[in-house]
Amino acid sequence: MKKYFSGIFEIFIKSLYYSYYIFLSEKERWTTKRVSNIVYEKPFVSGKVMLIALYEKTNLRSDTVELLMEAKRKGVFVIAVNTLKVSNDNHRSDLIDVYIEKDNFGRDFGSYKAGFKYIENKGIADTCERLLIINDSVFFSKRGLGKFLNDLFETNIEVLGATENREISYHLGSFCISISGNIVKYKR
């Protein structure tokens, strides 16, 4: 009987604990102002798209600039969503086709969500050949960068990740995933 009451008490304590953190999370969600501002945009015709989630203040990191330069050499349309702000003279409109600044709610997944909303709203999904979802938690080396992007964009694999993760359950690392155009175009 003691074990039974101990189990019930443990469930009760866990319920209180989880309820408290759900309350804090919801409070944060309701009190945080949602900001998403399209700073500039260029029209998309068709082709390969890179959605990059940034957490960059004042200047873009030099390795991120190298990634963007390599993407532009390959004709990739770049959508960047930044949860901070770079200075106006560092927007890099020569390397970024669409630049969005938003609040840092949701971190990289919040940036991906903002980018996907933009892709859907602008009809980019309809003519996207392949989509690379990446964030700047990855540090890029000049050495092999072209091959790295080729491998991610020039594949017949429907979903390809740069890394795999076996923690808890098998999944692809969310910071670098390449998706075929057919999946991007798929209407629910």
DRENNUPA-733869 format. One record per residue: residue number from 1; x, y, z of N, C-alpha, C in turn; residue in three letters. Coordinates in nm, 2 decimals, m for minus. Each point is the difference from the previous one (the first is absolute). Example, Ala and Ser with C-alpha at 12.3 -4.5 7.8 and 13.67 -1.06 7.14 Angstrom:
DRENNUPA-733869
[site 1; [1.32; m0.57; 0.78]; [m0.09; 0.12; 0.00]; [0.09; 0.12; 0.00]; ALA]
[site 2; [m0.04; 0.11; m0.07]; [0.09; 0.11; 0.00]; [m0.08; 0.11; 0.08]; SER]
end
This chain:
DRENNUPA-733869
[site 1; [0.08; m0.12; 0.00]; [m0.08; 0.12; 0.00]; [0.09; 0.13; 0.00]; MET]
[site 2; [0.11; m0.01; 0.07]; [0.09; 0.11; 0.01]; [0.05; 0.03; m0.14]; LYS]
[site 3; [0.04; m0.10; m0.07]; [0.05; 0.02; m0.14]; [m0.11; 0.06; m0.09]; LYS]
[site 4; [m0.12; m0.03; 0.02]; [m0.11; 0.05; m0.08]; [m0.01; 0.15; 0.02]; TYR]
[site 5; [m0.01; 0.04; 0.13]; [m0.01; 0.15; 0.03]; [0.13; 0.07; m0.04]; PHE]
[site 6; [0.11; m0.06; 0.01]; [0.13; 0.06; m0.04]; [m0.01; 0.03; m0.15]; SER]
[site 7; [m0.05; m0.10; m0.08]; [m0.01; 0.02; m0.14]; [m0.10; 0.11; m0.04]; GLY]
[site 8; [m0.11; 0.01; 0.07]; [m0.10; 0.10; m0.02]; [0.06; 0.14; 0.03]; ILE]
[site 9; [0.07; 0.01; 0.12]; [0.06; 0.12; 0.04]; [0.10; 0.05; m0.11]; PHE]
[site 10; [0.08; m0.10; m0.05]; [0.10; 0.04; m0.10]; [m0.07; 0.05; m0.13]; GLU]
[site 11; [m0.11; m0.06; m0.04]; [m0.07; 0.05; m0.12]; [m0.06; 0.14; 0.03]; ILE]
[site 12; [m0.05; 0.02; 0.12]; [m0.05; 0.13; 0.04]; [0.11; 0.11; 0.00]; PHE]
[site 13; [0.12; m0.03; 0.05]; [0.11; 0.10; 0.00]; [0.04; 0.02; m0.14]; ILE]
[site 14; [0.02; m0.10; m0.09]; [0.03; 0.02; m0.14]; [m0.10; 0.09; m0.07]; LYS]
[site 15; [m0.13; m0.03; 0.03]; [m0.10; 0.08; m0.06]; [0.01; 0.15; 0.03]; SER]
[site 16; [0.02; 0.03; 0.13]; [0.02; 0.13; 0.04]; [0.12; 0.07; m0.06]; LEU]
[site 17; [0.11; m0.08; m0.01]; [0.13; 0.05; m0.06]; [m0.03; 0.03; m0.15]; TYR]
[site 18; [m0.05; m0.09; m0.07]; [m0.03; 0.03; m0.14]; [m0.10; 0.11; m0.03]; TYR]
[site 19; [m0.10; 0.00; 0.09]; [m0.10; 0.11; m0.02]; [0.06; 0.14; 0.03]; SER]
[site 20; [0.09; 0.00; 0.10]; [0.07; 0.13; 0.02]; [0.08; 0.05; m0.12]; TYR]
[site 21; [0.07; m0.09; m0.06]; [0.09; 0.03; m0.11]; [m0.09; 0.03; m0.13]; TYR]
[site 22; [m0.11; m0.07; m0.01]; [m0.09; 0.03; m0.11]; [m0.06; 0.14; 0.02]; ILE]
[site 23; [m0.03; 0.03; 0.12]; [m0.05; 0.14; 0.03]; [0.10; 0.10; m0.03]; PHE]
[site 24; [0.13; m0.02; 0.04]; [0.10; 0.10; m0.03]; [0.03; 0.01; m0.15]; LEU]
[site 25; [m0.01; m0.11; m0.07]; [0.02; 0.01; m0.15]; [m0.11; 0.07; m0.06]; SER]
[site 26; [m0.12; m0.02; 0.03]; [m0.12; 0.07; m0.05]; [0.00; 0.14; 0.03]; GLU]
[site 27; [0.04; 0.04; 0.13]; [0.01; 0.14; 0.04]; [0.10; 0.07; m0.09]; LYS]
[site 28; [0.12; m0.07; m0.02]; [0.10; 0.06; m0.09]; [m0.05; 0.02; m0.14]; GLU]
[site 29; [m0.07; m0.10; m0.05]; [m0.06; 0.01; m0.14]; [m0.09; 0.12; m0.01]; ARG]
[site 30; [m0.09; 0.02; 0.10]; [m0.10; 0.10; m0.01]; [0.06; 0.14; 0.03]; TRP]
[site 31; [0.11; 0.01; 0.07]; [0.05; 0.13; 0.04]; [0.11; 0.05; m0.10]; THR]
[site 32; [0.06; m0.09; m0.08]; [0.10; 0.03; m0.09]; [m0.06; 0.06; m0.13]; THR]
[site 33; [0.05; 0.12; m0.03]; [m0.05; 0.06; m0.12]; [0.06; m0.07; m0.13]; LYS]
[site 34; [m0.08; m0.04; m0.09]; [0.04; m0.06; m0.12]; [0.03; 0.10; m0.11]; ARG]
[site 35; [0.12; 0.00; m0.05]; [0.05; 0.09; m0.10]; [0.06; m0.08; m0.11]; VAL]
[site 36; [m0.05; 0.03; m0.12]; [0.06; m0.06; m0.12]; [0.00; 0.10; m0.11]; SER]
[site 37; [0.11; 0.05; m0.04]; [0.01; 0.11; m0.10]; [0.08; m0.04; m0.12]; ASN]
[site 38; [m0.06; 0.00; m0.11]; [0.08; m0.02; m0.13]; [0.07; 0.13; m0.03]; ILE]
[site 39; [0.13; m0.01; 0.02]; [0.09; 0.12; m0.02]; [0.01; 0.03; m0.15]; VAL]
[site 40; [0.02; m0.10; m0.08]; [0.01; 0.01; m0.15]; [m0.03; m0.14; m0.06]; TYR]
[site 41; [m0.04; 0.01; m0.12]; [m0.03; m0.13; m0.08]; [0.02; 0.02; m0.15]; GLU]
[site 42; [0.04; m0.10; m0.06]; [0.01; 0.00; m0.15]; [m0.09; m0.11; m0.05]; LYS]
[site 43; [m0.05; 0.01; m0.12]; [m0.10; m0.10; m0.05]; [0.07; m0.13; m0.02]; PRO]
[site 44; [m0.07; m0.11; 0.02]; [0.05; m0.14; m0.03]; [m0.07; m0.05; m0.12]; PHE]
[site 45; [0.08; m0.06; m0.09]; [m0.06; m0.05; m0.12]; [m0.01; m0.15; 0.01]; VAL]
[site 46; [0.11; m0.07; 0.02]; [0.00; m0.15; 0.02]; [0.15; m0.03; 0.04]; SER]
[site 47; [0.01; m0.13; 0.04]; [0.14; m0.05; 0.03]; [0.01; m0.05; 0.14]; GLY]
[site 48; [0.13; 0.00; 0.04]; [0.04; m0.05; 0.13]; [m0.02; 0.12; 0.10]; LYS]
[site 49; [m0.04; m0.04; 0.13]; [m0.02; 0.10; 0.10]; [0.08; m0.04; 0.13]; VAL]
[site 50; [0.06; 0.10; 0.06]; [0.06; m0.03; 0.13]; [m0.08; 0.09; 0.10]; MET]
[site 51; [m0.05; m0.06; 0.11]; [m0.06; 0.07; 0.11]; [0.10; m0.01; 0.11]; LEU]
[site 52; [0.06; 0.11; 0.04]; [0.10; 0.00; 0.11]; [m0.05; 0.08; 0.12]; ILE]
[site 53; [0.01; m0.06; 0.11]; [m0.04; 0.07; 0.13]; [0.13; 0.06; 0.06]; ALA]
[site 54; [m0.01; 0.13; 0.02]; [0.12; 0.07; 0.05]; [m0.03; 0.05; 0.14]; LEU]
[site 55; [0.11; 0.01; 0.08]; [0.00; 0.06; 0.13]; [0.13; 0.09; 0.00]; TYR]
[site 56; [m0.01; 0.11; m0.09]; [0.11; 0.08; m0.02]; [m0.03; 0.15; 0.03]; GLU]
[site 57; [0.09; 0.06; 0.08]; [m0.01; 0.14; 0.04]; [0.11; 0.08; m0.07]; LYS]
[site 58; [m0.04; 0.11; m0.05]; [0.08; 0.10; m0.07]; [0.06; m0.05; m0.13]; THR]
[site 59; [0.08; m0.10; 0.00]; [0.07; m0.06; m0.12]; [m0.03; m0.15; m0.01]; ASN]
[site 60; [0.00; m0.04; m0.13]; [m0.01; m0.15; m0.02]; [0.14; m0.05; 0.02]; LEU]
[site 61; [0.01; m0.12; 0.06]; [0.13; m0.07; 0.02]; [0.07; m0.02; m0.13]; ARG]
[site 62; [0.13; 0.00; m0.01]; [0.07; m0.02; m0.13]; [m0.03; m0.14; m0.06]; SER]
[site 63; [m0.01; m0.11; 0.09]; [m0.03; m0.13; m0.06]; [m0.14; m0.01; m0.06]; ASP]
[site 64; [m0.10; 0.08; 0.06]; [m0.13; 0.00; m0.05]; [0.00; 0.08; m0.13]; THR]
[site 65; [0.08; 0.10; m0.02]; [0.01; 0.07; m0.12]; [0.06; m0.09; m0.11]; VAL]
[site 66; [0.09; m0.08; 0.04]; [0.06; m0.10; m0.10]; [m0.11; m0.10; m0.05]; GLU]
[site 67; [m0.08; m0.05; 0.10]; [m0.11; m0.09; m0.04]; [m0.09; 0.07; m0.10]; LEU]
[site 68; [m0.04; 0.13; 0.03]; [m0.09; 0.07; m0.09]; [0.06; 0.03; m0.13]; LEU]
[site 69; [0.13; 0.03; m0.01]; [0.07; 0.02; m0.13]; [0.00; m0.12; m0.08]; MET]
[site 70; [0.02; m0.12; 0.06]; [0.00; m0.12; m0.07]; [m0.14; m0.04; m0.05]; GLU]
[site 71; [m0.10; 0.03; 0.08]; [m0.14; m0.02; m0.04]; [m0.03; 0.08; m0.12]; ALA]
[site 72; [0.04; 0.13; 0.00]; [m0.03; 0.09; m0.11]; [0.08; m0.05; m0.13]; LYS]
[site 73; [0.12; m0.05; 0.02]; [0.07; m0.05; m0.12]; [m0.07; m0.12; m0.06]; ARG]
[site 74; [m0.08; m0.07; 0.08]; [m0.08; m0.12; m0.05]; [m0.14; 0.04; m0.04]; LYS]
[site 75; [m0.03; 0.13; 0.00]; [m0.13; 0.05; m0.04]; [m0.11; m0.03; 0.09]; GLY]
[site 76; [0.03; m0.01; 0.13]; [m0.10; m0.03; 0.10]; [m0.07; 0.13; 0.05]; VAL]
[site 77; [m0.13; 0.00; 0.01]; [m0.08; 0.11; 0.05]; [0.01; m0.01; 0.16]; PHE]
[site 78; [0.04; 0.11; 0.06]; [0.03; m0.01; 0.15]; [m0.10; 0.08; 0.07]; VAL]
[site 79; [m0.07; m0.07; 0.10]; [m0.09; 0.07; 0.09]; [0.06; m0.01; 0.14]; ILE]
[site 80; [0.03; 0.12; 0.06]; [0.06; 0.00; 0.13]; [m0.09; 0.06; 0.10]; ALA]
[site 81; [m0.02; m0.07; 0.12]; [m0.08; 0.05; 0.11]; [0.09; 0.01; 0.12]; VAL]
[site 82; [0.01; 0.13; 0.04]; [0.09; 0.03; 0.11]; [m0.08; 0.04; 0.13]; ASN]
[site 83; [0.04; m0.06; 0.11]; [m0.07; 0.03; 0.13]; [0.07; 0.11; 0.07]; THR]
[site 84; [0.10; 0.06; m0.06]; [0.07; 0.12; 0.05]; [m0.01; 0.10; m0.12]; LEU]
[site 85; [0.09; 0.10; 0.01]; [0.00; 0.10; m0.11]; [0.14; 0.03; m0.04]; LYS]
[site 86; [0.02; m0.01; m0.13]; [0.13; 0.05; m0.06]; [m0.01; 0.14; m0.03]; VAL]
[site 87; [0.11; 0.08; 0.00]; [m0.01; 0.14; m0.04]; [m0.04; 0.01; m0.15]; SER]
[site 88; [m0.06; 0.11; m0.03]; [m0.05; 0.02; m0.14]; [0.11; m0.01; m0.11]; ASN]
[site 89; [0.12; 0.03; 0.03]; [0.11; m0.01; m0.10]; [0.05; m0.15; 0.00]; ASP]
[site 90; [m0.05; m0.09; 0.08]; [0.04; m0.14; 0.00]; [m0.11; m0.09; m0.04]; ASN]
[site 91; [m0.11; 0.05; m0.06]; [m0.11; m0.09; m0.04]; [0.04; m0.10; m0.11]; HIS]
[site 92; [0.10; 0.03; m0.08]; [0.05; m0.09; m0.10]; [m0.11; m0.04; m0.10]; ARG]
[site 93; [m0.06; 0.10; m0.06]; [m0.11; m0.03; m0.10]; [0.06; m0.06; m0.13]; SER]
[site 94; [0.14; 0.01; m0.01]; [0.06; m0.07; m0.11]; [0.00; m0.15; 0.02]; ASP]
[site 95; [m0.01; m0.05; 0.12]; [0.01; m0.14; 0.03]; [m0.14; m0.05; 0.06]; LEU]
[site 96; [m0.08; 0.08; 0.05]; [m0.13; m0.04; 0.05]; [m0.11; 0.06; m0.08]; ILE]
[site 97; [m0.09; m0.09; m0.05]; [m0.11; 0.05; m0.08]; [m0.12; 0.05; 0.08]; ASP]
[site 98; [m0.02; m0.06; 0.11]; [m0.11; 0.04; 0.09]; [0.06; 0.00; 0.14]; VAL]
[site 99; [m0.01; 0.12; 0.07]; [0.05; 0.01; 0.13]; [m0.12; 0.04; 0.10]; TYR]
[site 100; [m0.02; m0.08; 0.10]; [m0.11; 0.01; 0.09]; [0.06; 0.01; 0.14]; ILE]
[site 101; [m0.04; 0.10; 0.08]; [0.04; 0.01; 0.14]; [m0.12; m0.03; 0.09]; GLU]
[site 102; [0.02; m0.08; 0.10]; [m0.11; m0.03; 0.09]; [0.05; m0.01; 0.14]; LYS]
[site 103; [m0.10; m0.01; 0.09]; [0.04; m0.02; 0.14]; [0.06; m0.14; 0.02]; ASP]
[site 104; [0.06; m0.02; 0.11]; [0.07; m0.13; 0.03]; [m0.09; m0.10; 0.06]; ASN]
[site 105; [m0.13; 0.01; m0.01]; [m0.09; m0.10; 0.05]; [0.00; m0.12; m0.09]; PHE]
[site 106; [0.03; m0.12; 0.06]; [0.00; m0.12; m0.08]; [0.14; m0.03; m0.06]; GLY]
[site 107; [0.10; 0.08; 0.03]; [0.14; m0.02; m0.05]; [0.00; m0.04; m0.14]; ARG]
[site 108; [0.08; m0.10; m0.04]; [0.02; m0.03; m0.14]; [m0.13; m0.06; m0.06]; ASP]
[site 109; [m0.08; m0.07; 0.08]; [m0.12; m0.06; m0.05]; [m0.10; 0.12; m0.03]; PHE]
[site 110; [0.00; 0.10; 0.08]; [m0.08; 0.12; m0.02]; [0.04; 0.07; m0.13]; GLY]
[site 111; [0.13; 0.00; m0.03]; [0.05; 0.06; m0.13]; [m0.04; m0.09; m0.11]; SER]
[site 112; [0.01; m0.13; 0.01]; [m0.04; m0.09; m0.11]; [m0.15; 0.02; m0.02]; TYR]
[site 113; [m0.08; 0.01; 0.10]; [m0.14; 0.02; m0.02]; [m0.03; 0.13; m0.07]; LYS]
[site 114; [0.07; 0.11; 0.03]; [m0.02; 0.13; m0.07]; [0.04; m0.02; m0.14]; ALA]
[site 115; [0.11; m0.07; m0.03]; [0.05; m0.02; m0.14]; [m0.10; m0.09; m0.08]; GLY]
[site 116; [m0.05; m0.10; 0.07]; [m0.10; m0.09; m0.07]; [m0.13; 0.08; m0.03]; PHE]
[site 117; [m0.04; 0.09; 0.09]; [m0.12; 0.08; m0.03]; [0.03; 0.09; m0.12]; LYS]
[site 118; [0.11; 0.06; 0.00]; [0.04; 0.08; m0.12]; [0.00; m0.08; m0.13]; TYR]
[site 119; [0.06; m0.12; 0.01]; [0.01; m0.08; m0.12]; [m0.14; m0.04; m0.05]; ILE]
[site 120; [m0.09; m0.03; 0.09]; [m0.14; m0.04; m0.03]; [m0.08; 0.12; m0.05]; GLU]
[site 121; [0.01; 0.12; 0.07]; [m0.07; 0.12; m0.04]; [0.04; 0.05; m0.14]; ASN]
[site 122; [0.12; m0.01; m0.03]; [0.06; 0.06; m0.13]; [m0.01; m0.10; m0.11]; LYS]
[site 123; [m0.05; m0.12; 0.02]; [m0.01; m0.10; m0.10]; [0.14; m0.06; m0.04]; GLY]
[site 124; [0.10; 0.01; 0.08]; [0.13; m0.05; m0.03]; [0.00; m0.15; m0.01]; ILE]
[site 125; [m0.09; m0.06; 0.09]; [m0.01; m0.15; 0.01]; [m0.03; m0.06; m0.14]; ALA]
[site 126; [m0.08; 0.07; m0.08]; [m0.05; m0.05; m0.12]; [0.11; m0.03; m0.11]; ASP]
[site 127; [0.11; 0.08; 0.01]; [0.10; m0.02; m0.10]; [0.14; m0.03; 0.06]; THR]
[site 128; [0.00; m0.03; 0.13]; [0.12; m0.03; 0.07]; [0.05; m0.14; m0.05]; CYS]
[site 129; [0.13; m0.01; m0.05]; [0.05; m0.13; m0.04]; [0.06; m0.07; 0.12]; GLU]
[site 130; [0.06; 0.06; 0.10]; [0.05; m0.06; 0.12]; [0.02; 0.11; 0.10]; ARG]
[site 131; [m0.03; m0.04; 0.13]; [0.01; 0.10; 0.11]; [0.10; m0.05; 0.10]; LEU]
[site 132; [0.10; 0.09; 0.03]; [0.10; m0.03; 0.11]; [m0.04; 0.09; 0.12]; LEU]
[site 133; [m0.03; m0.07; 0.11]; [m0.03; 0.07; 0.12]; [0.13; m0.01; 0.09]; ILE]
[site 134; [0.05; 0.11; 0.04]; [0.13; 0.00; 0.07]; [0.00; 0.12; 0.10]; ILE]
[site 135; [0.08; m0.01; 0.10]; [0.01; 0.11; 0.09]; [0.15; 0.03; 0.03]; ASN]
[site 136; [0.02; 0.11; 0.06]; [0.14; 0.04; 0.02]; [0.07; m0.05; 0.12]; ASP]
[site 137; [m0.06; m0.10; 0.06]; [0.07; m0.08; 0.11]; [0.11; m0.09; m0.06]; SER]
[site 138; [m0.01; m0.01; m0.13]; [0.10; m0.08; m0.08]; [0.11; 0.10; m0.03]; VAL]
[site 139; [0.13; m0.04; 0.01]; [0.11; 0.09; m0.04]; [0.05; m0.06; m0.13]; PHE]
[site 140; [0.02; 0.08; m0.10]; [0.03; m0.04; m0.13]; [0.15; 0.02; m0.03]; PHE]
[site 141; [0.06; m0.10; m0.06]; [0.14; 0.01; m0.05]; [0.00; 0.03; m0.15]; SER]
[site 142; [0.09; 0.08; m0.05]; [0.01; 0.02; m0.14]; [0.03; m0.13; m0.07]; LYS]
[site 143; [0.08; m0.08; 0.06]; [0.05; m0.12; m0.05]; [m0.12; m0.10; m0.01]; ARG]
[site 144; [m0.03; m0.04; m0.12]; [m0.11; m0.10; m0.02]; [m0.14; 0.06; 0.00]; GLY]
[site 145; [m0.01; 0.13; 0.01]; [m0.14; 0.06; 0.01]; [m0.08; m0.02; m0.12]; LEU]
[site 146; [0.07; 0.02; m0.12]; [m0.07; m0.02; m0.13]; [m0.06; m0.14; m0.01]; GLY]
[site 147; [0.09; m0.10; 0.03]; [m0.05; m0.14; 0.00]; [m0.11; m0.03; 0.10]; LYS]
[site 148; [0.01; 0.06; 0.12]; [m0.10; m0.01; 0.10]; [m0.14; 0.04; m0.05]; PHE]
[site 149; [0.00; 0.12; m0.06]; [m0.13; 0.05; m0.06]; [m0.04; m0.08; m0.12]; LEU]
[site 150; [0.09; m0.04; m0.08]; [m0.04; m0.09; m0.12]; [m0.06; m0.13; 0.05]; ASN]
[site 151; [0.06; m0.06; 0.10]; [m0.06; m0.12; 0.06]; [m0.14; 0.02; 0.05]; ASP]
[site 152; [m0.02; 0.11; 0.06]; [m0.14; 0.03; 0.06]; [m0.10; 0.04; m0.11]; LEU]
[site 153; [0.04; 0.07; m0.10]; [m0.09; 0.04; m0.10]; [m0.01; m0.09; m0.12]; PHE]
[site 154; [0.10; m0.08; m0.04]; [0.00; m0.08; m0.12]; [m0.02; m0.15; 0.04]; GLU]
[site 155; [m0.10; m0.03; 0.07]; [m0.03; m0.14; 0.04]; [m0.14; m0.03; m0.03]; THR]
[site 156; [m0.02; m0.13; m0.02]; [m0.14; m0.05; m0.03]; [m0.06; m0.05; 0.13]; ASN]
[site 157; [0.07; 0.00; 0.11]; [m0.06; m0.04; 0.13]; [m0.10; 0.11; 0.04]; ILE]
[site 158; [m0.12; m0.05; 0.04]; [m0.11; 0.09; 0.03]; [0.04; 0.10; 0.12]; GLU]
[site 159; [0.05; m0.06; 0.11]; [0.04; 0.08; 0.11]; [0.14; m0.05; 0.05]; VAL]
[site 160; [0.09; 0.10; 0.00]; [0.14; m0.03; 0.03]; [0.05; 0.10; 0.11]; LEU]
[site 161; [0.05; m0.06; 0.10]; [0.06; 0.08; 0.11]; [0.15; 0.00; 0.00]; GLY]
[site 162; [0.06; 0.10; 0.05]; [0.15; 0.01; 0.01]; [0.04; m0.09; 0.12]; ALA]
[site 163; [m0.08; m0.02; 0.10]; [0.03; m0.08; 0.11]; [m0.12; m0.08; 0.04]; THR]
[site 164; [0.03; m0.11; 0.07]; [m0.10; m0.09; 0.06]; [0.02; 0.01; 0.15]; GLU]
[site 165; [m0.11; m0.02; 0.07]; [0.00; 0.00; 0.14]; [m0.07; m0.13; 0.06]; ASN]
[site 166; [0.06; m0.06; 0.09]; [m0.06; m0.12; 0.05]; [m0.04; 0.01; 0.15]; ARG]
[site 167; [0.01; 0.13; 0.05]; [m0.04; 0.03; 0.14]; [m0.15; m0.01; 0.01]; GLU]
[site 168; [m0.05; m0.07; 0.09]; [m0.14; m0.03; 0.03]; [m0.06; m0.09; m0.11]; ILE]
[site 169; [m0.01; 0.05; m0.12]; [m0.04; m0.08; m0.12]; [0.07; 0.06; m0.12]; SER]
[site 170; [0.01; m0.08; m0.10]; [0.07; 0.04; m0.12]; [m0.07; 0.11; m0.07]; TYR]
[site 171; [0.08; 0.10; m0.04]; [m0.05; 0.11; m0.08]; [0.11; 0.08; m0.07]; HIS]
[site 172; [m0.03; 0.08; m0.10]; [0.10; 0.09; m0.06]; [0.02; 0.12; 0.08]; LEU]
[site 173; [0.12; 0.05; 0.00]; [0.03; 0.13; 0.07]; [m0.08; 0.11; m0.07]; GLY]
[site 174; [m0.07; 0.08; 0.08]; [m0.09; 0.11; m0.06]; [0.08; 0.11; m0.05]; SER]
[site 175; [0.13; 0.01; 0.02]; [0.07; 0.12; m0.04]; [0.05; m0.01; m0.15]; PHE]
[site 176; [m0.02; m0.11; m0.07]; [0.04; m0.01; m0.14]; [m0.07; m0.11; m0.06]; CYS]
[site 177; [m0.12; 0.03; m0.07]; [m0.08; m0.11; m0.06]; [m0.03; 0.05; m0.14]; ILE]
[site 178; [0.01; m0.08; m0.10]; [m0.03; 0.02; m0.14]; [m0.12; m0.08; m0.04]; SER]
[site 179; [m0.10; 0.07; m0.06]; [m0.13; m0.06; m0.03]; [m0.03; 0.01; m0.15]; ILE]
[site 180; [m0.05; m0.10; m0.06]; [m0.03; 0.00; m0.14]; [m0.12; 0.10; m0.03]; SER]
[site 181; [0.00; 0.05; m0.12]; [m0.11; 0.09; m0.04]; [m0.13; m0.06; 0.01]; GLY]
[site 182; [m0.02; m0.13; m0.03]; [m0.13; m0.07; 0.01]; [m0.05; 0.01; 0.14]; ASN]
[site 183; [0.08; m0.01; 0.10]; [m0.05; 0.00; 0.14]; [m0.04; 0.15; 0.03]; ILE]
[site 184; [0.08; 0.09; m0.05]; [m0.04; 0.15; 0.03]; [m0.13; 0.03; m0.07]; VAL]
[site 185; [m0.02; m0.05; m0.12]; [m0.12; 0.03; m0.08]; [m0.12; m0.07; 0.05]; LYS]
[site 186; [0.01; m0.11; 0.08]; [m0.11; m0.08; 0.04]; [m0.10; 0.08; 0.07]; TYR]
[site 187; [m0.13; m0.01; m0.04]; [m0.11; 0.07; 0.06]; [m0.07; m0.10; 0.09]; LYS]
[site 188; [m0.02; 0.05; 0.13]; [m0.07; m0.09; 0.10]; [m0.15; 0.00; m0.03]; ARG]
end
